[in-house]
């Protein structure tokens, strides 16, 4: 819940002139009230747009909510679903998240499904169990071909907004767990094609060590995405890999 029209304009004006997405995909997920404005700016740029949440229903008596088809209508191509803050602050469970994922896919957008454990779960070595359950419930009812449009963001809540990332070994272990779970739900070919992102205190310094992890396909960036300089500092490092 950050930003303004002037912030978005400043971000757009500071896209590096030679920035290329030939080797990477760059997506800016905005509060939905700014998507239409951002779409007018970014539609011919290398940056794609996404939203941070949506309602499971197409329309109806859900005052204050925004549907997937509305987001599609104003230029969103991606939607973050099940972010830890949605799960914590709004008590969204995996069954509800499953319905939101279906709404996003129905409207031909790509959902970014967030999964990860709280600090108390991490301290009790429950991370894998938490992630496995959230994947199995969240992805229930999807066909193999639908999974190629689903991105999974591993988001250890204890590392979000902290001064450090999870260790490379731990992230690798969890990413391997995610692929194994998807292989069990579908098959190994589907699991290998699903893009896995890491989110949790990613910045221009921490990304240097994270780029060594072959199991990762990208990053869900929080604070460092609010300024064009830090966002593109990370994106340009990724594009070189």
C-alpha positions as CSV (number, residue, x, y, z in Angstrom):
1,X,0.0,0.0,0.0
2,X,2.5,2.5,-1.3
3,X,2.9,4.9,-4.1
4,X,1.1,7.7,-6.0
5,X,0.6,8.9,-9.6
6,X,3.8,11.0,-9.3
7,X,5.8,8.0,-8.0
8,X,4.6,5.9,-11.0
9,X,5.5,8.7,-13.4
10,X,8.9,9.1,-11.9
11,X,9.4,5.3,-12.1
12,X,8.5,5.3,-15.8
13,X,10.7,8.3,-16.6
14,X,13.7,6.5,-14.9
15,X,13.5,3.3,-16.9
16,X,17.1,2.9,-18.2
17,X,17.2,3.8,-21.9
18,X,19.0,0.5,-22.8
19,X,17.1,-1.7,-20.4
20,X,16.1,-4.9,-22.2
21,X,13.9,-7.8,-21.1
22,X,15.4,-10.2,-23.8
23,X,16.8,-12.4,-21.0
24,X,14.3,-11.6,-18.2
25,X,10.7,-10.6,-17.6
26,X,10.1,-7.5,-15.5
27,X,6.7,-6.9,-13.8
28,X,5.5,-4.1,-11.7
29,X,2.6,-5.0,-9.4
30,X,0.7,-1.9,-8.3
31,X,-2.3,-1.0,-6.1
32,X,-5.2,-1.5,-8.5
33,X,-6.3,2.1,-8.4
34,X,-3.2,3.0,-10.3
35,X,-3.2,0.3,-13.0
36,X,-5.2,2.2,-15.6
37,X,-2.8,5.2,-15.3
38,X,0.2,3.0,-15.3
39,X,-1.0,1.1,-18.4
40,X,-1.2,4.4,-20.3
41,X,2.5,5.0,-19.5
42,X,4.0,1.5,-19.7
43,X,2.0,-0.1,-22.6
44,X,4.9,0.4,-25.0
45,X,7.6,-0.2,-22.5
46,X,9.5,-3.4,-21.6
47,X,7.7,-3.5,-18.2
48,X,4.6,-5.6,-17.7
49,X,1.9,-4.8,-15.1
50,X,0.4,-6.8,-12.3
51,X,-2.0,-6.4,-9.4
52,X,-1.5,-7.3,-5.7
53,X,-4.8,-9.2,-5.1
54,X,-8.3,-9.8,-6.5
55,X,-11.7,-11.2,-5.5
56,X,-12.7,-14.7,-6.5
57,X,-16.0,-13.7,-8.0
58,X,-16.4,-12.0,-11.4
59,X,-19.0,-9.5,-10.1
60,X,-21.7,-9.1,-7.4
61,X,-22.4,-7.6,-4.0
62,X,-18.8,-7.4,-2.8
63,X,-18.5,-3.7,-2.0
64,X,-14.9,-2.5,-2.1
65,X,-13.5,-5.5,-3.9
66,X,-11.9,-5.8,-7.3
67,X,-12.4,-8.7,-9.7
68,X,-9.9,-10.4,-12.0
69,X,-11.8,-9.3,-15.1
70,X,-11.6,-5.7,-13.9
71,X,-7.8,-6.0,-13.4
72,X,-7.5,-7.5,-16.9
73,X,-9.5,-4.6,-18.3
74,X,-7.1,-2.0,-17.0
75,X,-3.9,-3.7,-18.2
76,X,-2.8,-6.3,-15.6
77,X,-1.1,-9.4,-16.9
78,X,-0.1,-10.8,-13.5
79,X,-1.8,-11.0,-10.1
80,X,-0.1,-11.7,-6.7
81,X,-2.3,-14.2,-4.8
82,X,-1.9,-15.3,-1.2
83,X,0.8,-12.9,-0.2
84,X,1.7,-13.4,3.5
85,X,0.2,-10.1,4.4
86,X,-3.1,-11.1,2.9
87,X,-3.0,-14.4,4.8
88,X,-2.2,-12.7,8.1
89,X,-4.2,-9.4,8.0
90,X,-7.2,-10.7,6.1
91,X,-7.2,-14.4,7.2
92,X,-7.1,-15.7,3.7
93,X,-6.8,-19.5,3.7
94,X,-5.6,-21.8,1.0
95,X,-9.2,-22.7,0.0
96,X,-10.1,-19.1,-0.7
97,X,-6.8,-18.6,-2.4
98,X,-7.5,-21.5,-4.7
99,X,-10.7,-19.8,-5.9
100,X,-8.8,-16.6,-6.6
101,X,-6.2,-18.5,-8.6
102,X,-9.0,-19.9,-10.7
103,X,-10.4,-16.5,-11.3
104,X,-7.0,-15.1,-12.5
105,X,-6.5,-18.0,-14.9
106,X,-10.0,-17.8,-16.2
107,X,-9.3,-14.2,-17.2
108,X,-6.0,-15.2,-19.0
109,X,-3.6,-13.6,-16.6
110,X,-0.8,-15.3,-14.7
111,X,-1.1,-15.7,-10.9
112,X,1.9,-15.5,-8.6
113,X,1.0,-17.8,-5.8
114,X,2.9,-16.9,-2.5
115,X,3.7,-19.7,0.0
116,X,6.0,-19.6,3.0
117,X,6.2,-20.1,6.7
118,X,6.0,-17.9,9.8
119,X,9.0,-17.4,12.1
120,X,7.6,-19.8,14.7
121,X,7.0,-22.4,12.0
122,X,10.6,-21.9,10.8
123,X,12.0,-22.3,14.3
124,X,10.1,-25.6,14.7
125,X,11.3,-26.8,11.3
126,X,7.8,-26.9,9.9
127,X,8.6,-24.9,6.7
128,X,8.3,-27.8,4.3
129,X,5.0,-29.0,5.8
130,X,3.5,-25.6,5.6
131,X,4.5,-25.1,2.0
132,X,3.4,-28.5,0.9
133,X,-0.1,-28.1,2.4
134,X,-0.5,-24.6,0.9
135,X,0.5,-25.9,-2.5
136,X,-1.7,-29.0,-2.4
137,X,-4.8,-27.0,-1.3
138,X,-4.1,-23.9,-3.3
139,X,-3.5,-25.8,-6.6
140,X,-6.3,-28.2,-6.2
141,X,-8.3,-28.8,-9.4
142,X,-5.9,-27.3,-11.9
143,X,-4.9,-29.1,-15.1
144,X,-1.3,-29.6,-16.1
145,X,-1.5,-27.1,-19.0
146,X,-2.8,-24.4,-16.6
147,X,0.2,-24.8,-14.4
148,X,2.5,-23.4,-17.1
149,X,0.9,-20.0,-16.3
150,X,1.2,-20.2,-12.5
151,X,4.3,-18.8,-10.8
152,X,5.2,-19.9,-7.3
153,X,6.8,-17.3,-5.0
154,X,8.5,-18.8,-1.9
155,X,8.2,-16.1,0.7
156,X,9.6,-17.0,4.2
157,X,7.7,-14.5,6.3
158,X,10.5,-14.3,8.8
159,X,12.8,-12.8,6.1
160,X,10.3,-10.3,4.7
161,X,11.3,-6.8,5.6
162,X,14.3,-8.0,7.5
163,X,17.9,-7.0,7.0
164,X,18.9,-10.4,5.6
165,X,17.6,-13.1,3.2
166,X,17.2,-16.7,4.0
167,X,20.5,-18.6,3.4
168,X,21.1,-20.0,-0.1
169,X,21.1,-23.6,1.3
170,X,17.7,-23.1,2.9
171,X,16.2,-21.4,-0.1
172,X,17.5,-24.2,-2.3
173,X,16.0,-26.8,0.0
174,X,12.6,-25.1,0.0
175,X,12.6,-24.6,-3.8
176,X,13.4,-28.3,-4.2
177,X,10.5,-29.1,-1.9
178,X,8.2,-26.9,-4.1
179,X,9.2,-28.7,-7.3
180,X,8.9,-32.1,-5.6
181,X,5.4,-31.3,-4.4
182,X,4.3,-30.0,-7.9
183,X,5.7,-33.2,-9.4
184,X,3.7,-35.3,-7.0
185,X,0.5,-33.3,-7.9
186,X,1.2,-33.3,-11.6
187,X,4.4,-34.7,-13.1
188,X,8.1,-33.9,-13.3
189,X,7.8,-32.2,-16.6
190,X,5.2,-29.8,-15.3
191,X,7.3,-29.2,-12.1
192,X,10.3,-28.3,-14.2
193,X,8.4,-25.8,-16.2
194,X,6.9,-23.9,-13.2
195,X,8.8,-20.7,-12.4
196,X,9.8,-20.4,-8.8
197,X,10.5,-17.0,-7.3
198,X,12.1,-16.0,-4.0
199,X,10.8,-13.1,-2.0
200,X,12.2,-11.8,1.3
201,X,14.6,-8.8,1.6
202,X,15.8,-9.0,-2.0
203,X,18.0,-6.0,-2.8
204,X,20.9,-5.1,-5.2
205,X,23.4,-6.6,-2.7
206,X,21.5,-9.8,-1.6
207,X,20.6,-10.7,-5.2
208,X,24.2,-11.3,-6.1
209,X,24.4,-14.4,-3.9
210,X,20.8,-15.5,-4.9
211,X,21.7,-15.5,-8.6
212,X,23.8,-18.5,-7.9
213,X,20.8,-20.6,-7.2
214,X,19.9,-22.5,-10.4
215,X,16.6,-23.7,-8.9
216,X,15.3,-20.1,-8.8
217,X,13.7,-18.5,-11.9
218,X,13.2,-15.0,-10.5
219,X,12.4,-12.8,-7.5
220,X,9.4,-11.1,-5.8
221,X,10.9,-7.8,-4.7
222,X,9.3,-5.7,-2.0
223,X,10.9,-2.5,-0.6
224,X,13.6,-2.4,-3.3
225,X,10.9,-2.2,-6.0
226,X,9.6,1.2,-4.8
227,X,12.4,3.2,-6.5
228,X,13.3,2.8,-10.1
229,X,17.0,3.0,-9.3
230,X,17.0,0.0,-6.9
231,X,14.4,-2.0,-9.0
232,X,16.4,-1.7,-12.2
233,X,19.7,-2.2,-10.4
234,X,18.4,-5.7,-9.5
235,X,16.7,-6.3,-12.9
236,X,19.8,-5.5,-14.8
237,X,21.9,-8.0,-12.7
238,X,19.3,-10.7,-13.4
239,X,19.3,-9.9,-17.2
240,X,23.0,-10.6,-17.4
241,X,22.7,-14.1,-16.0
